[in-house]
Amino acid sequence: MAEKILITRHYICTIYTTLPYINILRELKNLNNSTQDLKTGNNNGVSLNVSDTKGKRKVL
């Protein structure tokens, strides 16, 4: 009986210590997906490349 309790405590501790890392990995995956959309220009066909407009402003 004591062995089962120790094993259960070990798994519970493992789960609680790895949960923050799982959440961090999930957030990184979401961030990666959103930045991939920016790189490929998935914004209704509008280019999101900043260098397209750089230096083309008129000086007043």
C-alpha positions as CSV (number, residue, x, y, z in Angstrom):
1,M,0.0,0.0,0.0
2,A,2.8,2.4,0.9
3,E,4.5,1.8,-2.5
4,K,1.3,2.7,-4.4
5,I,1.0,6.0,-2.4
6,L,4.6,6.9,-3.2
7,I,4.1,6.1,-6.9
8,T,0.9,8.2,-6.9
9,R,2.7,11.1,-5.2
10,H,5.6,10.9,-7.7
11,Y,3.2,11.1,-10.7
12,I,1.2,13.9,-9.2
13,C,4.4,15.9,-8.5
14,T,5.6,15.1,-12.0
15,I,2.3,16.3,-13.5
16,Y,2.3,19.6,-11.5
17,T,5.9,20.4,-12.3
18,T,5.5,19.7,-16.1
19,L,2.2,21.6,-16.5
20,P,3.8,25.1,-16.7
21,Y,6.2,23.8,-19.4
22,I,3.3,22.3,-21.4
23,N,1.6,25.7,-21.2
24,I,4.8,27.5,-22.3
25,L,5.2,25.1,-25.2
26,R,1.6,25.6,-26.2
27,E,2.0,29.4,-26.2
28,L,5.3,29.2,-28.2
29,K,3.5,27.1,-30.8
30,N,0.7,29.6,-31.0
31,L,3.2,32.4,-31.3
32,N,5.1,30.5,-34.0
33,N,1.8,30.0,-36.0
34,S,0.9,33.7,-35.8
35,T,4.4,34.8,-36.9
36,Q,4.3,32.3,-39.8
37,D,1.2,34.1,-41.0
38,L,3.1,37.4,-41.0
39,K,6.0,36.0,-42.9
40,T,3.9,34.5,-45.6
41,G,1.7,37.5,-45.9
42,N,-1.6,35.8,-45.1
43,N,-3.6,39.0,-44.7
44,N,-6.1,38.8,-47.6
45,G,-3.4,39.1,-50.2
46,V,-1.9,42.3,-48.7
47,S,1.9,42.2,-48.4
48,L,3.1,42.7,-44.8
49,N,6.7,43.3,-45.8
50,V,7.8,46.5,-44.1
51,S,10.7,47.1,-46.5
52,D,8.2,47.6,-49.3
53,T,7.4,51.1,-48.1
54,K,10.8,52.0,-46.6
55,G,12.2,55.2,-48.0
56,K,9.3,55.9,-50.3
57,R,7.7,58.7,-48.2
58,K,7.8,62.2,-49.5
59,V,9.7,64.8,-47.5
60,L,7.6,67.9,-46.7
